[in-house]
Amino acid sequence: MEEERTIEYKLPRTIAEQGWIGVTIPRVYGGMGMGHLAKTIIIEELSRVSAAMGAMVQASQLGVAKVIHFGSAQQKRHWLPRFASGESLPTIAVTDPVSGGHVLGMAGTARRDDNGDYILNGRKWFVGNSHIGDVHGVVLRTGEGSRGLSAFLVESDRPGFHLGDAGTYGGLHGFSFGELLFEDCRVPAANLLGEEGQGLDVAYSSSVLYGRPNLTAVALGIHQAVVQDTVRFCKNRVLYGKPMTDMPTINLKLGEMQSRLMTAQLTAYHAAHQLDTGQPCDAELMNAKLVNTEYALESARDAMHILAGRGLQISHSIERYLRDTLHLFPQPAPPTSNAYDSARSPPAATADSGRHASTTNARPDNRPTRPRPTCPNEREA
Ligand SMILES: Cc1cc2nc3c(=O)[nH]c(=O)nc-3n(C[C@H](O)[C@H](O)[C@H](O)COP(=O)(O)OP(=O)(O)OC[C@H]3O[C@@H](n4cnc5c(N)ncnc54)[C@H](O)[C@@H]3O)c2cc1C
C-alpha cells in the first residue's frame, strides 16, 4: 500500500467489519455507543501502524456523524446499522475546488424540480473515503446566504454521480481522498439530511465536533509510532561501542519526545472526555489538535535528526511519519471567519462556543447551531 501508492480497497472493509466504525453509533443501531474517547483510542491505535487507515476510520466517523446528528428516523434505521457492521462506508463531501475551506463560497447546487426531487450539480474534492464510500453526504447550495446550504445522502450507484480524479498525494498512501462529481444527479427529497438550509450545520458539526478530535487522534497515533521506533532504533544502534541510548544528548532528545507525547495524549483524551460528557470544549478541541499535530511534527523532525541518514531510508518509516503528519493540517475556515461576512449574515458569535450540549434546532437569531454530543445509549426518538 505504501509503496504502490494506490487506494486500498480491501483493508478498509476488513477494519470496518471489526465494528470499529460503530464506536460512536448508539447500541440501538448496532454500534458500540462508546463515544469520542473510545473513538480516539481506536483511531490512535490504527494510526500507530498506518496513518492512512487511521485517516480512513476518521473520515468514516465524519460520515457517521451527519446521520447520527441530522438523519431522520428512517435514515438512521437504514444507514447506522450498515455503518456499524462495516457493510457500508460513508463520506462527507463539503470542499469544492473553487471555494476550498470557505464553505459558504461553494459553487455546487441542488435545485428542487416539479416532482419534489433534488437535482444535484457540482464537484467536490479532497473527500475522505471518496473512492471507497457507499454513501456520500454532500453539501450543496439550495439558496442564498448561510441558510442556503443543504445536505444530501447520495448512494454511490445513483445515476448522475461519478467518481473523479483519485489524486496523487505525498502521504497517507492507501487512503482515498479524491474527487466526486454530480451531474444532474437526481435524489428524492427523502435523501435530504436534516432540513433544507441546515447544510452549514452539517458541515461544521463534522469538521468541529468530529474532525478536530479525529485528526488529533491520527496525529497522536503517528507520534506514538515516532517515539516507539526512535527509542528502539537508539537501543539497537551501537556507536563508540555503546547503544545510542547511552549518549546523554540523545537521551535528552528522547526524553523531550516522550514528554511531548505524554502532553499531547493528555490534551487529546481530555478534550474527547469533555465532549463525551457534554461540557464546553471548543478551546480544548482546538488546543488538542494544535498540540498533537505540532508536537508530532516536532518529534518526527527530532527522530530524523537522531536517525540521520537512516531516517531517510524507507525501511525506517520516519520519512513516512513526517509526510503523513503534514496531511493533518488543512481544515475548513472556522465559523468565526469572514466566511460569514461574505454571505452577509451575522458571524457565529462565541457566545455558545464550546457549549456542545446545544440542540440542532435553529436559533432565534438564525445563527448556525451545533448538535449535542453523542449520547452513548441514545434511543431512537
Ligand atoms: C487528508 C485530508 C482529508 C480531507 N477530508 C475531507 C473530507 O472528508 N471532506 C471534505 O469536504 N473535505 C476534506 N478535506 C479538505 C479540507 O477540509 C480542505 O483542505 C480545507 O477545508 C482547506 O481547503 P483548501 O485546501 O482548498 O484551502 P483554501 O481554502 O484554498 O485555503 C488556502 C489558504 O487560505 C487560508 N484561508 C482560507 N480562508 C481563510 C480565512 N477566512 N482567513 C484566513 N485565512 C484563510 C487557509 O488557512 C489556507 O492557508 C480534506 C483534506 C485533507 C488534506
The ligand as an SDF file (V2000), in Angstrom:
LIG
                    3D

 53 58  0  0  0  0  0  0  0  0999 V2000
   -6.2530   14.4410    4.3300 C   0  0  0  0  0  0  0  0  0  0  0  0
   -7.4120   15.3290    4.0340 C   0  0  0  0  0  0  0  0  0  0  0  0
   -8.7030   14.8650    4.1880 C   0  0  0  0  0  0  0  0  0  0  0  0
   -9.7810   15.6910    3.8990 C   0  0  0  0  0  0  0  0  0  0  0  0
  -11.0510   15.1920    4.0440 N   0  0  0  0  0  0  0  0  0  0  0  0
  -12.0890   15.9450    3.6540 C   0  0  0  0  0  0  0  0  0  0  0  0
  -13.4140   15.4010    3.6700 C   0  0  0  0  0  0  0  0  0  0  0  0
  -13.6300   14.2400    4.0810 O   0  0  0  0  0  0  0  0  0  0  0  0
  -14.4410   16.1560    3.2250 N   0  0  0  0  0  0  0  0  0  0  0  0
  -14.2500   17.4320    2.7750 C   0  0  0  0  0  0  0  0  0  0  0  0
  -15.2220   18.0670    2.3870 O   0  0  0  0  0  0  0  0  0  0  0  0
  -13.0090   17.9840    2.7500 N   0  0  0  0  0  0  0  0  0  0  0  0
  -11.9330   17.2700    3.1750 C   0  0  0  0  0  0  0  0  0  0  0  0
  -10.6620   17.8030    3.1410 N   0  0  0  0  0  0  0  0  0  0  0  0
  -10.4940   19.1560    2.6480 C   0  0  0  0  0  0  0  0  0  0  0  0
  -10.1580   20.1440    3.7360 C   0  0  0  0  0  0  0  0  0  0  0  0
  -11.3050   20.3960    4.5260 O   0  0  0  0  0  0  0  0  0  0  0  0
   -9.6650   21.3930    2.9720 C   0  0  0  0  0  0  0  0  0  0  0  0
   -8.3550   21.0980    2.5340 O   0  0  0  0  0  0  0  0  0  0  0  0
   -9.7300   22.5860    3.8300 C   0  0  0  0  0  0  0  0  0  0  0  0
  -11.0670   22.9360    4.0020 O   0  0  0  0  0  0  0  0  0  0  0  0
   -8.9710   23.7680    3.2050 C   0  0  0  0  0  0  0  0  0  0  0  0
   -9.3540   23.9790    1.8860 O   0  0  0  0  0  0  0  0  0  0  0  0
   -8.2310   24.1720    0.7570 P   0  0  0  0  0  0  0  0  0  0  0  0
   -7.2010   23.1200    0.9200 O   0  0  0  0  0  0  0  0  0  0  0  0
   -8.9070   24.2990   -0.5700 O   0  0  0  0  0  0  0  0  0  0  0  0
   -7.5170   25.5620    1.1260 O   0  0  0  0  0  0  0  0  0  0  0  0
   -8.0440   27.0260    0.7980 P   0  0  0  0  0  0  0  0  0  0  0  0
   -9.4380   27.1810    1.2790 O   0  0  0  0  0  0  0  0  0  0  0  0
   -7.7220   27.3290   -0.6200 O   0  0  0  0  0  0  0  0  0  0  0  0
   -7.1190   27.9000    1.7570 O   0  0  0  0  0  0  0  0  0  0  0  0
   -5.8240   28.3670    1.3370 C   0  0  0  0  0  0  0  0  0  0  0  0
   -5.2290   29.1530    2.4820 C   0  0  0  0  0  0  0  0  0  0  0  0
   -6.0610   30.2590    2.8140 O   0  0  0  0  0  0  0  0  0  0  0  0
   -6.2780   30.2920    4.2200 C   0  0  0  0  0  0  0  0  0  0  0  0
   -7.6170   30.8160    4.4950 N   0  0  0  0  0  0  0  0  0  0  0  0
   -8.7830   30.3960    3.9560 C   0  0  0  0  0  0  0  0  0  0  0  0
   -9.8160   31.0830    4.4770 N   0  0  0  0  0  0  0  0  0  0  0  0
   -9.2730   31.9530    5.3640 C   0  0  0  0  0  0  0  0  0  0  0  0
   -9.8300   32.9560    6.2250 C   0  0  0  0  0  0  0  0  0  0  0  0
  -11.1440   33.1620    6.2630 N   0  0  0  0  0  0  0  0  0  0  0  0
   -8.9800   33.6640    6.9860 N   0  0  0  0  0  0  0  0  0  0  0  0
   -7.6530   33.4520    6.9380 C   0  0  0  0  0  0  0  0  0  0  0  0
   -7.0740   32.5290    6.1480 N   0  0  0  0  0  0  0  0  0  0  0  0
   -7.8760   31.7820    5.3740 C   0  0  0  0  0  0  0  0  0  0  0  0
   -6.1940   28.8270    4.6270 C   0  0  0  0  0  0  0  0  0  0  0  0
   -5.8730   28.7090    6.0160 O   0  0  0  0  0  0  0  0  0  0  0  0
   -5.0710   28.3290    3.7520 C   0  0  0  0  0  0  0  0  0  0  0  0
   -3.8240   28.6280    4.3410 O   0  0  0  0  0  0  0  0  0  0  0  0
   -9.5620   17.0070    3.4480 C   0  0  0  0  0  0  0  0  0  0  0  0
   -8.2580   17.4860    3.2980 C   0  0  0  0  0  0  0  0  0  0  0  0
   -7.1900   16.6650    3.5750 C   0  0  0  0  0  0  0  0  0  0  0  0
   -5.7980   17.1980    3.3810 C   0  0  0  0  0  0  0  0  0  0  0  0
  1  2  1  0
  2  3  1  0
  2 52  2  0
  3  4  2  0
  4  5  1  0
  4 50  1  0
  5  6  2  0
  6  7  1  0
  6 13  1  0
  7  8  2  0
  7  9  1  0
  9 10  1  0
 10 11  2  0
 10 12  1  0
 12 13  2  0
 13 14  1  0
 14 15  1  0
 14 50  1  0
 15 16  1  0
 16 17  1  0
 16 18  1  0
 18 19  1  0
 18 20  1  0
 20 21  1  0
 20 22  1  0
 22 23  1  0
 23 24  1  0
 24 25  2  0
 24 26  1  0
 24 27  1  0
 27 28  1  0
 28 29  2  0
 28 30  1  0
 28 31  1  0
 31 32  1  0
 32 33  1  0
 33 34  1  0
 33 48  1  0
 34 35  1  0
 35 36  1  0
 35 46  1  0
 36 37  1  0
 36 45  1  0
 37 38  2  0
 38 39  1  0
 39 40  1  0
 39 45  2  0
 40 41  1  0
 40 42  2  0
 42 43  1  0
 43 44  2  0
 44 45  1  0
 46 47  1  0
 46 48  1  0
 48 49  1  0
 50 51  2  0
 51 52  1  0
 52 53  1  0
M  END
$$$$
